Amino acid sequence: MKSTLSLLLAWFICGTAVAQQAWYIDGYHGGVWGHYPDWNTRFMADQLAQHPDWNINIEIEPATWARAMQVDAPALNDFRTFFEAGRVEYVNPSYGQPYLYNVSGESIIRQFQYGMQELKTYFPRAEFTTYSSEEPCFTSALPQILTSLGFKYASLKNPNTCFGGYTRAHGGEKVYWTGPDGSVILTAPRYSGEALSNESTWQTIGWNNSPAYLEHAKQDGILHPIGMTLQDAGWKNGPFMGSKANYTTWRNYFEHIVNNDSAATWNLSQEDILVNLVWGSQVTQRIAQQVRAAENMILQTEKLVAMSVWDGNMKWPQAEFDAAWRTLLLAEHHDSWIVPYNGQPGDTWADKVRNWTEQTNHICDSLIQIGSARQNQAKIARIKNGYQLDNDMYRIVVDTVHGGVITELFSKKLNKSFAVNGFNELRGNFYEKGGRHSSMESRVRVVKLSNGLEIHGQIAGTPYTQTISIRKGDPKIDFELHLDWKKNTGIGTPLTKEYKWEMRDKPFYNDSNKLLVVFPTTLKDVHVAKDAPFDVTESRLDNTFFNSWDSIKNNIILNWVDITDGQYGLALFSDHTTSYTHGAGFPLGLDIQYSGMGLWGRNYTIDGPTTVNYAIVPHKGNWEAGDIPHQNNLWNDPLADYNSIFTLEGGAVQVTSMTWKNGQLVVRLYNPSAKPGQARLRFKKEIGEVSLVELNGEINTNKQSTKAVTNNKEVVVDLPRFAIRTLSINPQ
């Protein structure tokens, strides 16, 4: 009887396995900058030799292999053998493993281009087929970028490292992830039954193919469920699940395991990428500002040097730009943003970012001096309890009795008032100084400038200086805020119990108590939109607030966020990636400062002054009618003028980069519009052949053709909504 029961049990288990065979993505994550001990290459090669059924997926920083070649070339050669045999797939070839959603679209392109180029040096037969990451390194425009680079598949899973977030769960075994431009890539989503772990705040139940995970998958009709963990380089586990898993590469999974299964279309929104960092903390703020400034600097420098090359004044300095890009790409590393304090004193990730971005800026400075002339002059009058600032665009009234807030913001062009009392107020919960405080609690002193006002005030005992600037004919109103912190003080939501990694509620999640600058307006029942890399997201959030790891909302401002009531709107620009606030009864606001408990029990403190630049743009209609992408582009790149080479006609179309390669001028265009567009480039001289090229360098023969017409001086390019197109132009 016992024997019969055993046979029945074995039959049942085997039958279940046949009906639903589980698969597993194993491999390694890290690199020479993060974590990659010198013995790791030999370890992987030996483990692959010892376990012939083990297949792995790796996202190792490309610069790692130079070190591996130096310290153990035989191990690298052995590892390369398994790579070429198809048992190893490189799933994230980006140069610095960035989160992606927090940097520019052009940075994302260069991350992959430089990373893939570097990897080809050590793995010349490498094919980059599937994008996957151990961290939530995702952004909505990836389908367009990945497919243009030659990728065929992607994964939206990161089940074992969800500290910084995760993607929204979605039904189905695989989906056609559709980007904002319409590009499609076949993708493994986080399944609808792939719940967040009850035992941690960094895992889903898919990290180890748990019974609950497989049962949910079975109930949802998923025939080939797949779990995943990319181990940290340096872990000595070998096969992570021992001998009980069916290990596969992502490429093999898509092409040979689920290749015949159907897939639904998912128009993934940036708000489906549920990510969060310690926004408002001084260390994160500085990193974001340093990265943004370096991004702006290198792209401006490339364009200006490209024009000089076109005019025959210099040769393209590829080596210098390569060096400048590589340090910037490393500064965008995800570890910079999520573990900025890790490392030895003087050599933390935050220290590295400062040094890397300084190197990028230094190289750019050596190539060209960048400057811009700005029109000044505004009429400034002293009035009762304040000042009035006037030019052809605006009438702005500042209340000196109540903290320098703006009590009137009147757009002369629109004949519309936008501000209600408390506009541009600083407010937050100073929990070590008695609770909530506001800049409106104190009088301010004002100094008149040629084009604005310099306001001196204080909040909760800390002095601050704020400059408000307007320029003739410019719809942007600029603000610079400098907080002269003398010592650390708690700002935000206090920690009321002992910190544990497993705590779902974390103080830094709650933006409502951070130090904010807020903009209550006359607009009612507004809709929110915000930009993302090569995308604009129409928000579906009722509000931006959450307190817990299992309820994260994407409340991130990359460059701008906009509110509109349909007739009028107000856009807010930020000089760095951070979080914004908005909700019923809660005005649009920008996160200025948080000081308190962050991740891993680390106290994120204030250690010096804070300076933040932001701007606002009142406008008609929604973000597109208000020309917000263009205005923000001018704010980040005041020298966006290419008239020495060509004039650009095409409404909202932007030139995101201009470089040279193999004697060809390479121009990348972006249509930051929800509508299809067309760009017309009118050159100052006759040009030769023009090709449309993909991001991997291949000539595009499928999407469309470009044509040089009108005596070989004109190029016309169709651009779908939110699309990028790259032109290679022979200058003759």
TILO-51323 format. One record per residue (C-alpha): residue in three letters; x, z, y. Coordinates in steps of 0.05 Angstrom, whole numbers, padded with zeros to 5 digits, always signed. Layout:
// residues N
ALAXZY
...
END
This chain:
// residues 732
MET+00000+00000+00000
LYS+00056+00019+00047
SER+00091-00047+00031
THR+00027-00086+00044
LEU+00017-00052+00112
SER+00088-00069+00130
LEU+00078-00141+00113
LEU+00013-00144+00152
LEU+00047-00112+00212
ALA+00105-00160+00209
TRP+00056-00219+00203
PHE+00018-00193+00264
ILE+00080-00186+00306
CYS+00107-00254+00287
GLY+00039-00285+00299
THR+00037-00255+00368
ALA+00107-00279+00383
VAL+00088-00350+00364
ALA+00025-00347+00407
GLN+00063-00319+00467
GLN+00138-00322+00465
ALA+00172-00285+00522
TRP+00234-00310+00557
TYR+00285-00277+00601
ILE+00329-00295+00660
ASP+00394-00256+00656
GLY+00458-00265+00695
TYR+00498-00238+00753
HIS+00491-00228+00828
GLY+00544-00211+00879
GLY+00612-00236+00900
VAL+00679-00221+00930
TRP+00649-00194+00994
GLY+00595-00153+00961
HIS+00617-00131+00892
TYR+00658-00171+00843
PRO+00715-00135+00807
ASP+00774-00178+00785
TRP+00758-00168+00712
ASN+00688-00196+00719
THR+00704-00269+00704
ARG+00740-00251+00639
PHE+00682-00205+00621
MET+00629-00259+00629
ALA+00671-00310+00590
ASP+00683-00262+00533
GLN+00610-00240+00530
LEU+00586-00312+00528
ALA+00635-00324+00471
GLN+00611-00263+00433
HIS+00536-00278+00443
PRO+00523-00352+00428
ASP+00448-00344+00443
TRP+00461-00314+00512
ASN+00450-00360+00572
ILE+00460-00336+00643
ASN+00442-00352+00715
ILE+00489-00334+00771
GLU+00487-00326+00846
ILE+00559-00309+00861
GLU+00587-00320+00931
PRO+00625-00386+00928
ALA+00687-00355+00961
THR+00693-00311+00899
TRP+00724-00365+00856
ALA+00785-00373+00901
ARG+00801-00300+00885
ALA+00784-00310+00811
MET+00831-00370+00807
GLN+00886-00328+00839
VAL+00880-00266+00795
ASP+00859-00296+00728
ALA+00859-00372+00724
PRO+00853-00373+00647
ALA+00789-00332+00651
LEU+00760-00380+00703
ASN+00778-00439+00658
ASP+00743-00406+00599
PHE+00682-00390+00641
ARG+00680-00462+00666
THR+00676-00486+00594
PHE+00610-00448+00584
PHE+00586-00473+00652
GLU+00598-00545+00632
ALA+00564-00533+00564
GLY+00499-00516+00601
ARG+00498-00442+00584
VAL+00509-00422+00657
GLU+00466-00445+00715
TYR+00485-00433+00788
VAL+00419-00414+00819
ASN+00440-00394+00889
PRO+00497-00435+00917
SER+00488-00411+00989
TYR+00553-00392+01022
GLY+00533-00322+01045
GLN+00470-00306+01004
PRO+00425-00296+01065
TYR+00354-00271+01065
LEU+00337-00339+01098
TYR+00274-00316+01135
ASN+00315-00281+01189
VAL+00362-00337+01210
SER+00354-00406+01240
GLY+00333-00466+01199
GLU+00399-00500+01216
SER+00437-00439+01189
ILE+00399-00445+01124
ILE+00419-00518+01116
ARG+00492-00501+01129
GLN+00489-00442+01081
PHE+00473-00490+01024
GLN+00517-00548+01047
TYR+00579-00505+01055
GLY+00565-00465+00992
MET+00554-00527+00948
GLN+00616-00560+00977
GLU+00658-00499+00961
LEU+00631-00493+00890
LYS+00646-00566+00874
THR+00719-00548+00883
TYR+00717-00501+00823
PHE+00659-00530+00784
PRO+00663-00606+00797
ARG+00607-00621+00748
ALA+00559-00570+00777
GLU+00487-00591+00784
PHE+00443-00550+00830
THR+00375-00555+00799
THR+00339-00488+00809
TYR+00339-00439+00867
SER+00331-00366+00849
SER+00354-00300+00878
GLU+00359-00227+00858
GLU+00339-00207+00929
PRO+00278-00231+00969
CYS+00318-00290+00997
PHE+00259-00334+01012
THR+00227-00371+01070
SER+00167-00417+01074
ALA+00206-00481+01092
LEU+00249-00478+01029
PRO+00213-00535+00992
GLN+00234-00584+01046
ILE+00306-00560+01048
LEU+00315-00552+00973
THR+00287-00620+00953
SER+00329-00654+01006
LEU+00390-00620+00976
GLY+00371-00646+00906
PHE+00338-00584+00876
LYS+00280-00594+00829
TYR+00255-00523+00816
ALA+00252-00454+00847
SER+00233-00383+00831
LEU+00197-00334+00876
LYS+00213-00275+00832
ASN+00261-00217+00849
PRO+00235-00164+00801
ASN+00294-00117+00800
THR+00316-00114+00873
CYS+00254-00106+00915
PHE+00282-00055+00964
GLY+00276-00107+01020
GLY+00211-00136+00995
TYR+00179-00185+00948
THR+00132-00245+00949
ARG+00057-00241+00943
ALA+00032-00245+00872
HIS-00001-00311+00852
GLY-00039-00334+00790
GLY-00009-00383+00741
GLU+00055-00392+00701
LYS+00082-00441+00752
VAL+00059-00471+00818
TYR+00075-00529+00863
TRP+00103-00491+00922
THR+00083-00533+00982
GLY+00121-00524+01047
PRO+00093-00531+01118
ASP+00116-00604+01121
GLY+00083-00621+01055
SER+00146-00621+01012
VAL+00133-00595+00941
ILE+00178-00560+00890
LEU+00158-00535+00821
THR+00164-00459+00823
ALA+00156-00397+00780
PRO+00116-00347+00822
ARG+00110-00273+00817
TYR+00050-00272+00769
SER-00015-00241+00792
GLY-00006-00189+00737
GLU+00066-00174+00756
ALA+00050-00107+00789
LEU+00099-00066+00829
SER+00131-00010+00788
ASN+00101+00059+00790
GLU+00169+00089+00776
SER+00211+00058+00831
THR+00209+00025+00899
TRP+00254-00032+00880
GLN+00223-00063+00817
THR+00163-00099+00790
ILE+00141-00091+00717
GLY+00174-00159+00703
TRP+00245-00133+00710
ASN+00251-00119+00635
ASN+00192-00157+00604
SER+00155-00092+00596
PRO+00096-00090+00548
ALA+00048-00082+00606
TYR+00078-00144+00639
LEU+00071-00186+00577
GLU+00001-00162+00563
HIS-00021-00180+00634
ALA+00011-00248+00626
LYS-00026-00259+00560
GLN-00092-00240+00591
ASP-00079-00289+00648
GLY-00065-00345+00599
ILE+00009-00349+00613
LEU+00039-00378+00549
HIS+00113-00371+00566
PRO+00121-00308+00608
ILE+00190-00297+00636
GLY+00224-00234+00662
MET+00286-00230+00704
THR+00345-00188+00725
LEU+00408-00215+00756
GLN+00455-00158+00743
ASP+00503-00135+00797
ALA+00572-00164+00784
GLY+00612-00106+00756
TRP+00558-00081+00709
LYS+00585-00080+00638
ASN+00520-00091+00600
GLY+00532-00161+00574
PRO+00463-00186+00552
PHE+00418-00141+00594
MET+00362-00137+00542
GLY+00408-00133+00482
SER+00388-00178+00424
LYS+00313-00173+00434
ALA+00305-00226+00488
ASN+00303-00302+00489
TYR+00354-00316+00543
THR+00348-00381+00582
THR+00372-00415+00644
TRP+00319-00433+00695
ARG+00335-00506+00686
ASN+00322-00502+00611
TYR+00259-00461+00622
PHE+00228-00513+00669
GLU+00251-00575+00632
HIS+00242-00555+00559
ILE+00196-00495+00555
VAL+00140-00503+00607
ASN+00150-00577+00622
ASN+00082-00598+00595
ASP+00041-00542+00627
SER-00004-00555+00687
ALA+00010-00523+00754
ALA-00033-00507+00815
THR-00013-00522+00887
TRP+00006-00462+00931
ASN+00011-00473+01006
LEU+00054-00412+01014
SER+00052-00379+01083
GLN+00110-00341+01113
GLU+00063-00281+01109
ASP+00064-00288+01033
ILE+00137-00267+01036
LEU+00129-00192+01042
VAL+00195-00168+01069
ASN+00219-00109+01111
LEU+00284-00079+01137
VAL+00300-00021+01182
TRP+00276-00058+01244
GLY+00291-00025+01310
SER+00350+00014+01284
GLN+00410+00003+01328
VAL+00455-00022+01273
THR+00405-00074+01249
GLN+00389-00094+01320
ARG+00462-00107+01337
ILE+00473-00147+01274
ALA+00412-00190+01290
GLN+00435-00200+01362
GLN+00506-00218+01342
VAL+00482-00268+01290
ARG+00432-00300+01338
ALA+00483-00306+01394
ALA+00533-00338+01347
GLU+00481-00386+01320
ASN+00463-00408+01390
MET+00536-00414+01410
ILE+00559-00457+01351
LEU+00500-00505+01355
GLN+00509-00514+01430
THR+00583-00525+01421
GLU+00573-00577+01366
LYS+00526-00616+01411
LEU+00571-00614+01471
VAL+00633-00633+01430
ALA+00593-00689+01396
MET+00578-00719+01464
SER+00651-00714+01483
VAL+00670-00750+01419
TRP+00618-00804+01433
ASP+00650-00815+01502
GLY+00718-00822+01470
ASN+00747-00760+01501
MET+00766-00724+01437
LYS+00765-00726+01361
TRP+00715-00686+01321
PRO+00748-00619+01304
GLN+00720-00611+01234
ALA+00769-00557+01211
GLU+00753-00513+01271
PHE+00678-00520+01261
ASP+00685-00506+01187
ALA+00721-00441+01203
ALA+00669-00422+01255
TRP+00611-00435+01208
ARG+00640-00398+01150
THR+00647-00332+01188
LEU+00577-00339+01216
LEU+00549-00354+01146
LEU+00582-00291+01119
ALA+00552-00251+01177
GLU+00483-00274+01152
HIS+00496-00243+01083
HIS+00436-00202+01060
ASP+00479-00140+01050
SER+00497-00142+01124
TRP+00424-00129+01140
ILE+00402-00081+01084
VAL+00464-00038+01073
PRO+00500-00044+01141
TYR+00534+00023+01134
ASN+00564+00008+01066
GLY+00640+00003+01064
GLN+00699+00043+01089
PRO+00701+00070+01160
GLY+00720+00012+01206
ASP+00704-00038+01151
THR+00629-00030+01139
TRP+00583-00090+01135
ALA+00565-00078+01208
ASP+00639-00079+01226
LYS+00648-00144+01187
VAL+00590-00177+01222
ARG+00618-00159+01290
ASN+00687-00187+01271
TRP+00658-00249+01237
THR+00613-00268+01295
GLU+00668-00254+01345
GLN+00712-00303+01307
THR+00657-00356+01309
ASN+00648-00346+01383
HIS+00723-00347+01395
ILE+00731-00414+01360
CYS+00672-00443+01400
ASP+00701-00417+01465
SER+00767-00451+01448
LEU+00731-00518+01438
ILE+00690-00519+01502
GLN+00667-00475+01559
ILE+00592-00469+01562
GLY+00555-00454+01626
SER+00489-00469+01658
ALA+00465-00470+01729
ARG+00399-00437+01743
GLN+00355-00441+01804
ASN+00343-00375+01838
GLN+00305-00353+01898
ALA+00240-00313+01896
LYS+00201-00280+01951
ILE+00202-00204+01944
ALA+00158-00158+01985
ARG+00152-00082+01988
ILE+00079-00061+01980
LYS+00044+00006+01972
ASN+00069+00040+01909
GLY+00110-00020+01887
TYR+00138-00089+01897
GLN+00108-00159+01895
LEU+00150-00216+01867
ASP+00129-00288+01883
ASN+00151-00359+01870
ASP+00116-00425+01856
MET+00097-00402+01786
TYR+00077-00328+01790
ARG+00055-00269+01830
ILE+00080-00205+01796
VAL+00064-00135+01820
VAL+00108-00077+01797
ASP+00083-00004+01801
THR+00142+00040+01822
VAL+00101+00104+01815
HIS+00085+00092+01741
GLY+00150+00070+01709
GLY+00155+00000+01738
VAL+00100-00028+01694
ILE+00069-00094+01715
THR-00001-00084+01743
GLU-00012-00157+01761
LEU+00015-00220+01728
PHE-00019-00280+01761
SER-00002-00351+01740
LYS-00010-00396+01800
LYS-00008-00459+01758
LEU-00064-00434+01713
ASN-00102-00394+01765
LYS-00106-00338+01715
SER-00089-00263+01713
PHE-00057-00239+01647
ALA-00036-00167+01655
VAL-00075-00103+01651
ASN-00046-00035+01670
GLY+00011-00015+01625
PHE+00039-00085+01617
ASN+00113-00080+01601
GLU+00108-00005+01587
LEU+00160+00029+01544
ARG+00129+00079+01496
GLY+00145+00114+01431
ASN+00145+00178+01391
PHE+00206+00220+01408
TYR+00193+00271+01353
GLU+00253+00314+01372
LYS+00230+00315+01445
GLY+00159+00338+01440
GLY+00125+00275+01415
ARG+00100+00213+01450
HIS+00132+00192+01515
SER+00123+00133+01562
SER+00162+00101+01618
MET+00099+00109+01660
GLU+00111+00184+01664
SER+00165+00176+01718
ARG+00177+00140+01783
VAL+00228+00084+01785
ARG+00278+00059+01836
VAL+00280-00015+01850
VAL+00336-00061+01874
LYS+00318-00130+01900
LEU+00355-00189+01870
SER+00354-00262+01892
ASN+00308-00281+01835
GLY+00276-00216+01813
LEU+00278-00141+01810
GLU+00325-00090+01779
ILE+00286-00028+01759
HIS+00318+00040+01746
GLY+00277+00092+01709
GLN+00277+00140+01651
ILE+00239+00155+01587
ALA+00242+00222+01552
GLY+00304+00239+01594
THR+00342+00175+01578
PRO+00358+00129+01637
TYR+00343+00056+01631
THR+00353-00006+01674
GLN+00307-00066+01670
THR+00315-00133+01704
ILE+00256-00180+01714
SER+00274-00252+01733
ILE+00234-00314+01751
ARG+00258-00384+01769
LYS+00226-00441+01807
GLY+00188-00487+01762
ASP+00203-00446+01700
PRO+00144-00417+01661
LYS+00189-00365+01628
ILE+00194-00295+01656
ASP+00259-00262+01634
PHE+00271-00188+01620
GLU+00335-00151+01605
LEU+00327-00079+01583
HIS+00387-00031+01580
LEU+00376+00039+01552
ASP+00435+00085+01568
TRP+00429+00132+01508
LYS+00475+00193+01516
LYS+00463+00220+01446
ASN+00422+00208+01384
THR+00350+00228+01384
GLY+00295+00217+01332
ILE+00247+00161+01350
GLY+00190+00137+01305
THR+00157+00174+01248
PRO+00194+00237+01225
LEU+00212+00250+01153
THR+00170+00309+01131
LYS+00196+00318+01060
GLU+00259+00310+01020
TYR+00279+00237+01017
LYS+00278+00203+00949
TRP+00290+00130+00931
GLU+00223+00130+00895
MET+00183+00150+00957
ARG+00132+00097+00972
ASP+00121+00121+01043
LYS+00183+00112+01086
PRO+00187+00130+01160
PHE+00217+00065+01183
TYR+00157+00025+01158
ASN+00112+00052+01213
ASP+00124+00011+01276
SER+00068+00043+01316
ASN+00112+00104+01331
LYS+00177+00067+01346
LEU+00199+00055+01418
LEU+00162-00008+01438
VAL+00154-00051+01499
VAL+00080-00069+01500
PHE+00039-00124+01535
PRO-00035-00107+01540
THR-00069-00169+01568
THR-00135-00194+01595
LEU-00142-00238+01532
LYS-00196-00216+01483
ASP-00206-00230+01409
VAL-00138-00264+01403
HIS-00106-00303+01346
VAL-00033-00292+01330
ALA+00019-00345+01312
LYS+00094-00337+01302
ASP+00153-00382+01286
ALA+00195-00382+01223
PRO+00253-00427+01203
PHE+00225-00498+01209
ASP+00154-00471+01210
VAL+00100-00438+01252
THR+00055-00388+01217
GLU-00017-00378+01236
SER-00025-00304+01223
ARG-00078-00278+01175
LEU-00063-00205+01189
ASP-00115-00159+01219
ASN-00056-00117+01244
THR+00018-00110+01232
PHE+00019-00038+01209
PHE+00036-00007+01142
ASN+00067+00057+01116
SER+00084+00044+01044
TRP+00130+00000+01002
ASP+00071-00027+00962
SER+00034-00050+01025
ILE+00088-00088+01063
LYS+00065-00139+01114
ASN+00107-00194+01144
ASN+00109-00169+01216
ILE+00173-00205+01234
ILE+00189-00242+01299
LEU+00244-00292+01288
ASN+00244-00326+01357
TRP+00174-00319+01384
VAL+00104-00293+01372
ASP+00042-00318+01410
ILE-00028-00292+01422
THR-00086-00336+01446
ASP-00160-00329+01458
GLY-00167-00404+01452
GLN-00167-00417+01527
TYR-00104-00381+01547
GLY-00045-00349+01513
LEU+00017-00307+01521
ALA+00082-00318+01482
LEU+00136-00266+01472
PHE+00209-00287+01459
SER+00262-00241+01428
ASP+00338-00248+01429
HIS+00341-00224+01357
THR+00301-00221+01293
THR+00261-00157+01291
SER+00188-00134+01283
TYR+00130-00141+01330
THR+00065-00102+01336
HIS-00007-00124+01343
GLY-00076-00102+01321
ALA-00146-00083+01343
GLY-00137-00036+01401
PHE-00061-00043+01397
PRO-00027-00092+01444
LEU+00026-00143+01429
GLY+00092-00106+01428
LEU+00166-00115+01413
ASP+00205-00064+01371
ILE+00260-00036+01416
GLN+00286+00026+01379
TYR+00280+00067+01317
SER+00323+00127+01299
GLY+00311+00164+01234
MET+00313+00159+01159
GLY+00324+00089+01131
LEU+00339+00063+01062
TRP+00377+00104+01009
GLY+00370+00168+01049
ARG+00415+00143+01104
ASN+00401+00167+01175
TYR+00400+00107+01220
THR+00424+00136+01286
ILE+00435+00117+01359
ASP+00509+00116+01376
GLY+00511+00083+01444
PRO+00472+00041+01494
THR+00420-00011+01474
THR+00410-00077+01510
VAL+00353-00125+01491
ASN+00334-00190+01524
TYR+00263-00217+01518
ALA+00217-00264+01556
ILE+00143-00279+01563
VAL+00107-00345+01576
PRO+00034-00345+01599
HIS+00003-00411+01581
LYS-00060-00452+01570
GLY-00090-00460+01500
ASN-00052-00442+01437
TRP+00023-00441+01423
GLU+00025-00517+01416
ALA-00014-00532+01479
GLY+00031-00482+01514
ASP+00093-00520+01491
ILE+00122-00455+01464
PRO+00172-00484+01414
HIS+00203-00526+01470
GLN+00205-00468+01519
ASN+00237-00424+01467
ASN+00287-00478+01450
LEU+00307-00481+01523
TRP+00313-00405+01525
ASN+00362-00406+01466
ASP+00396-00471+01485
PRO+00394-00481+01561
LEU+00439-00543+01553
ALA+00390-00581+01509
ASP+00406-00647+01544
TYR+00436-00707+01508
ASN+00429-00759+01563
SER+00501-00780+01559
ILE+00485-00810+01490
PHE+00410-00821+01487
THR+00344-00800+01516
LEU+00293-00770+01469
GLU+00219-00786+01472
GLY+00172-00752+01424
GLY+00135-00694+01455
ALA+00155-00631+01419
VAL+00211-00662+01376
GLN+00277-00624+01380
VAL+00349-00642+01365
THR+00370-00583+01321
SER+00441-00606+01310
MET+00489-00661+01329
THR+00554-00671+01291
TRP+00602-00724+01267
LYS+00619-00743+01195
ASN+00662-00801+01171
GLY+00659-00834+01240
GLN+00583-00830+01243
LEU+00542-00790+01293
VAL+00495-00745+01253
VAL+00432-00724+01290
ARG+00381-00677+01260
LEU+00310-00679+01288
TYR+00255-00628+01278
ASN+00181-00634+01294
PRO+00157-00563+01312
SER+00085-00584+01313
ALA+00025-00578+01268
LYS+00013-00652+01280
PRO+00053-00713+01257
GLY+00099-00740+01309
GLN+00147-00796+01325
ALA+00215-00792+01358
ARG+00244-00849+01398
LEU+00318-00846+01413
ARG+00340-00894+01469
PHE+00416-00901+01468
LYS+00459-00916+01529
LYS+00498-00970+01492
GLU+00488-01015+01432
ILE+00494-00981+01365
GLY+00507-01004+01294
GLU+00470-00988+01230
VAL+00426-00926+01227
SER+00411-00891+01161
LEU+00363-00836+01144
VAL+00401-00787+01100
GLU+00382-00727+01058
LEU+00415-00660+01066
ASN+00458-00674+01005
GLY+00486-00736+01039
GLU+00446-00787+00999
ILE+00414-00844+01037
ASN+00338-00836+01039
THR+00303-00898+01012
ASN+00236-00868+00995
LYS+00205-00826+01051
GLN+00209-00878+01106
SER+00256-00927+01140
THR+00286-00922+01209
LYS+00300-00983+01250
ALA+00343-00999+01309
VAL+00306-01046+01355
THR+00306-01069+01428
ASN+00375-01099+01429
ASN+00402-01047+01380
LYS+00394-00990+01429
GLU+00332-00956+01402
VAL+00316-00916+01339
VAL+00245-00896+01320
VAL+00232-00841+01268
ASP+00166-00816+01241
LEU+00164-00741+01231
PRO+00108-00706+01192
ARG+00086-00637+01216
PHE+00144-00587+01215
ALA+00190-00639+01184
ILE+00264-00649+01193
ARG+00299-00716+01190
THR+00373-00730+01192
LEU+00401-00795+01222
SER+00471-00823+01210
ILE+00487-00870+01267
ASN+00545-00919+01270
PRO+00569-00919+01342
GLN+00604-00988+01332
END
